[in-house]
Amino acid sequence: MSPARTDHDARRHDVSEAVWRVLAEHGFAGLTLRAVAAAMGASTGLVTHYFAGKHELIAHALDILEARTRQRPRLEAPAATGLPALRIHLLDILPLTPDGVAINRIWVGSWDVALSDPALFAAQATRYERIRAVLRAAIEDAQRLGELPARADAWRLATTALSFTHGLVVQALFAPDRLPPEHQIELVDDFLAGLAADADQST
């Protein structure tokens, strides 16, 4: 790799790190080319070399947010399938750790910008479609194992599970004292117990 290419990649990494720092401190409302430049101790002109405008900056920020979300520590359960796997997926979404709180605050802040821009809207909708697909796979496994009603629509259950979890995220962010991590986990377990009870009643 040529020195010029190496310098370019290193600089782009610095820019991405600055974008993340601005997001973590100020959210999407405070994400501007000027703010990123200030976080780098650089000129706005340097940042515009990488982003033609606010739209490209926000799109890049959403990509960084998704990457950080994937890379953060996750719960592990060897060979988990069915309801245990679904439980892990739901808990991994919740703000159970300081890192989880920070990431969820930024995700919630991204909804406004995504809803107001067609391209960002489409990208965000695709992201949520992928999450529902992951939940659906765990639900279908649980149905095959007899842990959930076999006749239930797995896609509807996945949508319900994600809706429940995102609602819990918002409540936990606004009422952290009333919804500490242990209470959030209890609510997820209650939710899954309700789904499992429906399976028991259908047999």
ZIURUR-V11300 format. One record per backbone hydrogen bond with DSSP energy under -1.0 kcal/mol. CO is the residue of the C=O (numbers start at 1). NH is the residue of the N-H. If there is no record, write none. Layout:
<<CO	NH> <CO	NH>>
This chain:
<<2	6> <3	7> <4	8> <5	9> <6	10> <7	11> <8	12> <9	13> <10	14> <11	15> <12	16> <13	17> <14	18> <15	19> <16	20> <17	21> <18	22> <19	23> <20	24> <21	25> <22	26> <23	27> <28	31> <32	36> <33	37> <34	38> <35	39> <36	40> <37	41> <37	42> <43	47> <44	48> <47	50> <47	51> <53	57> <54	58> <55	59> <56	60> <57	61> <58	62> <59	63> <60	64> <61	65> <62	66> <63	67> <64	68> <65	69> <66	70> <67	71> <68	72> <77	80> <82	86> <83	87> <84	88> <85	89> <86	90> <87	91> <88	92> <94	96> <97	101> <98	102> <99	103> <100	104> <101	105> <102	106> <103	107> <104	108> <105	109> <106	110> <110	114> <111	115> <112	116> <117	121> <118	122> <119	123> <120	124> <121	125> <122	126> <123	127> <124	128> <125	129> <126	130> <127	131> <128	132> <129	133> <130	134> <131	135> <132	136> <133	137> <134	138> <135	139> <136	140> <137	141> <138	142> <139	143> <140	144> <141	145> <142	147> <142	148> <143	146> <149	152> <153	157> <154	158> <155	159> <156	160> <157	161> <158	162> <159	163> <160	164> <161	165> <162	166> <163	167> <164	168> <165	169> <166	170> <167	171> <168	172> <169	173> <170	174> <171	175> <175	179> <180	184> <181	185> <182	186> <183	187> <184	188> <185	189> <186	190> <187	191> <188	192> <189	193> <190	194> <191	195> <192	196> <193	197> <194	198> <195	199> <196	200> <197	201> <198	202>>
